[in-house]
Amino acid sequence: MTDSAVIDIRPVAGDDLPAWTRAWGNGYLRPYAESNVDAIRSSADRDRFIGAFDKDRCVGTYRSSAQELTVPGGSFLPVSAISRVSVAGTHRRRGLLTKMVEMDLRGAFERGEPVAVLDAAQYPIYGRFGFGPSTAMAWFEIDVHRARLDPRRTNDTSGVLVVDPREYLKAAPEVYERLRAVQPGALRRDERWWQEATGQHPGPGPDRPEPFFALYMDPDTGEADGLLCFSAEERWGAMLPQSPLWVRDLVAVSPRAEAALLRYAVTVDWVTTVHLPYRAPDTLLPLWLGDPRAARISALSDYMWLRILDTPRALSARTYGIEASLVLEVADAAGYAAGTWLLEGGPDGASCTRTTRGPDLRIDVRILSSLYLGDDSATRLAALGGTEEVRPGALARVDAMFRTGRRPWSPRAVLGTRYQAGAP
Ligand SMILES: CC(C)(COP(=O)(O)OP(=O)(O)OC[C@H]1O[C@@H](n2cnc3c(N)ncnc32)[C@H](O)[C@@H]1OP(=O)(O)O)[C@@H](O)C(=O)NCCC(=O)NCCS
């Protein structure tokens, strides 16, 4: 076995891509395909792919790309989005991931990206690098027979239009953009993303059967206000239909669009269970059913992880629930976010500057990152350590400032076939 000190961690060149793609596939249990290399070769921010090489063998993969995150108040913050993180089973626990993270976070900081985000495959990996869970997700399973939706009430689904992928591609990106502008926790979906989602451009991963697409057209404005993408399987048991339906994407910019699209999905004939993954835990979706208890939560989990790299830029980019000020002493072992900062913020905006004043609260960057989008409570997390309330009342003030009326949500579409096979 080669000493980890001699493993070369470096940006990935064009010639490395087949080996890099194979190593990533090994880590993510995805069989190698030539088409994956092509998809990866043409992806954005190719200069931000990192590989770990043991002589000529690729044993670690990592990438980041420029993204935009919607923060409370509606600003789009430039962020570094990390993905494709893997280390070969033969080279684990020797610090390769640590070195790749360090190289990439330094790059993000130098490029001026104030925050990094990722979806953590496993909870224990990223806290040590300053990340904290910043949005949560609930996975619902709807028992159609208990949902008390009468399929004869076709008025409930009026406005829903079943469309083909091309029609969907024309209208859906605009719907998503309207949601993204008001949804803290949302990330941008670019043109290539939509082409892959609708099968107009092959993405990395196994071939997928074409899903079903629908839009919600508002009867008053004629505008598309919602989108739905789902797959379903024809399944029978002794002359009784038992088909599951998997919602892959459901985005709506008005309550009536959301209600109509959900009701449509739940009243598709033959369907007995609707899987509805990756929703904010406070989603209204179950409440559109006749009996909301028909929507059981089968998983409730942390979802998007976030790491603040530039405290003043991150904290001044969002708005706050009340007009108040706060002195935060931020601890960050890697240094990026560390310092004592005066935050003055309110519903119309905020400023955050370095200060020599004594702190109201000492807080680890991991905890501050978890609080950033408003999903968690400083008072709650204080019980776990990582904060010290220097001035009494500081934790309550953080909560009054940072928390939001509705929880942040990172809307994700589920594109691969793994979702169907792996529903919890
Ligand atoms: C997760 C993964 C990338 C870690 O790579 P690695 O090179 O072994 O990580 P490092 O050696 O830099 O480990 C850094 C620290 O994190 C810990 N750690 C790493 N992976 C961990 C895991 N899955 N569970 C718990 N702790 C983990 C290590 O023990 C180490 O801590 P220590 O120094 O106190 O022992 C690797 O296990 C992997 O490829 N897993 C499968 C794919 C995957 O889950 N990728 C993440 C996608 S988001």
The ligand as an SDF file (V2000), in Angstrom:
LIG
                    3D

 48 50  0  0  0  0  0  0  0  0999 V2000
  -16.8560    9.1680    3.1240 C   0  0  0  0  0  0  0  0  0  0  0  0
  -15.5080    8.9180    2.4670 C   0  0  0  0  0  0  0  0  0  0  0  0
  -15.3510    9.8300    1.2640 C   0  0  0  0  0  0  0  0  0  0  0  0
  -14.3900    9.2030    3.5150 C   0  0  0  0  0  0  0  0  0  0  0  0
  -13.1290    9.2110    2.9070 O   0  0  0  0  0  0  0  0  0  0  0  0
  -11.7640    9.0430    3.7380 P   0  0  0  0  0  0  0  0  0  0  0  0
  -10.6270    9.4080    2.8400 O   0  0  0  0  0  0  0  0  0  0  0  0
  -11.7360    7.7110    4.3830 O   0  0  0  0  0  0  0  0  0  0  0  0
  -11.9000   10.1500    4.8660 O   0  0  0  0  0  0  0  0  0  0  0  0
  -10.7060   10.6790    5.7750 P   0  0  0  0  0  0  0  0  0  0  0  0
   -9.6340    9.6170    5.9100 O   0  0  0  0  0  0  0  0  0  0  0  0
  -10.2450   12.0100    5.3030 O   0  0  0  0  0  0  0  0  0  0  0  0
  -11.4900   10.7920    7.1270 O   0  0  0  0  0  0  0  0  0  0  0  0
  -11.6190   11.9640    7.8430 C   0  0  0  0  0  0  0  0  0  0  0  0
  -12.2980   11.6370    9.1420 C   0  0  0  0  0  0  0  0  0  0  0  0
  -13.6790   11.3730    8.9140 O   0  0  0  0  0  0  0  0  0  0  0  0
  -14.0150   10.1070    9.4450 C   0  0  0  0  0  0  0  0  0  0  0  0
  -14.9310    9.4830    8.5210 N   0  0  0  0  0  0  0  0  0  0  0  0
  -14.7760    9.4130    7.1960 C   0  0  0  0  0  0  0  0  0  0  0  0
  -15.8240    8.7630    6.6630 N   0  0  0  0  0  0  0  0  0  0  0  0
  -16.6420    8.4240    7.6600 C   0  0  0  0  0  0  0  0  0  0  0  0
  -17.8680    7.7220    7.7340 C   0  0  0  0  0  0  0  0  0  0  0  0
  -18.4560    7.2430    6.6430 N   0  0  0  0  0  0  0  0  0  0  0  0
  -18.4140    7.5400    8.9400 N   0  0  0  0  0  0  0  0  0  0  0  0
  -17.8080    8.0190   10.0570 C   0  0  0  0  0  0  0  0  0  0  0  0
  -16.6410    8.6900   10.0490 N   0  0  0  0  0  0  0  0  0  0  0  0
  -16.0560    8.8830    8.8590 C   0  0  0  0  0  0  0  0  0  0  0  0
  -12.7080    9.3430    9.5100 C   0  0  0  0  0  0  0  0  0  0  0  0
  -12.7490    8.3390   10.5040 O   0  0  0  0  0  0  0  0  0  0  0  0
  -11.7210   10.4250    9.8490 C   0  0  0  0  0  0  0  0  0  0  0  0
  -11.7350   10.7080   11.2090 O   0  0  0  0  0  0  0  0  0  0  0  0
  -10.5100   10.3390   12.1270 P   0  0  0  0  0  0  0  0  0  0  0  0
   -9.3370   11.0360   11.5110 O   0  0  0  0  0  0  0  0  0  0  0  0
  -10.9130   10.8630   13.4330 O   0  0  0  0  0  0  0  0  0  0  0  0
  -10.4390    8.8620   12.0050 O   0  0  0  0  0  0  0  0  0  0  0  0
  -15.3980    7.4540    2.0160 C   0  0  0  0  0  0  0  0  0  0  0  0
  -15.6220    6.6220    3.1280 O   0  0  0  0  0  0  0  0  0  0  0  0
  -16.3570    7.0520    0.8910 C   0  0  0  0  0  0  0  0  0  0  0  0
  -15.9960    7.1760   -0.2660 O   0  0  0  0  0  0  0  0  0  0  0  0
  -17.5690    6.5390    1.2020 N   0  0  0  0  0  0  0  0  0  0  0  0
  -18.5510    6.1080    0.1860 C   0  0  0  0  0  0  0  0  0  0  0  0
  -19.0970    7.2760   -0.6470 C   0  0  0  0  0  0  0  0  0  0  0  0
  -19.6600    8.3630    0.2120 C   0  0  0  0  0  0  0  0  0  0  0  0
  -20.3960    8.1480    1.1580 O   0  0  0  0  0  0  0  0  0  0  0  0
  -19.3350    9.6060   -0.1460 N   0  0  0  0  0  0  0  0  0  0  0  0
  -19.8380   10.7880    0.5070 C   0  0  0  0  0  0  0  0  0  0  0  0
  -20.8380   11.4120   -0.4280 C   0  0  0  0  0  0  0  0  0  0  0  0
  -21.5710   12.8520    0.2740 S   0  0  0  0  0  0  0  0  0  0  0  0
  1  2  1  0
  2  3  1  0
  2  4  1  0
  2 36  1  0
  4  5  1  0
  5  6  1  0
  6  7  2  0
  6  8  1  0
  6  9  1  0
  9 10  1  0
 10 11  2  0
 10 12  1  0
 10 13  1  0
 13 14  1  0
 14 15  1  0
 15 16  1  0
 15 30  1  0
 16 17  1  0
 17 18  1  0
 17 28  1  0
 18 19  1  0
 18 27  1  0
 19 20  2  0
 20 21  1  0
 21 22  1  0
 21 27  2  0
 22 23  1  0
 22 24  2  0
 24 25  1  0
 25 26  2  0
 26 27  1  0
 28 29  1  0
 28 30  1  0
 30 31  1  0
 31 32  1  0
 32 33  2  0
 32 34  1  0
 32 35  1  0
 36 37  1  0
 36 38  1  0
 38 39  2  0
 38 40  1  0
 40 41  1  0
 41 42  1  0
 42 43  1  0
 43 44  2  0
 43 45  1  0
 45 46  1  0
 46 47  1  0
 47 48  1  0
M  END
$$$$
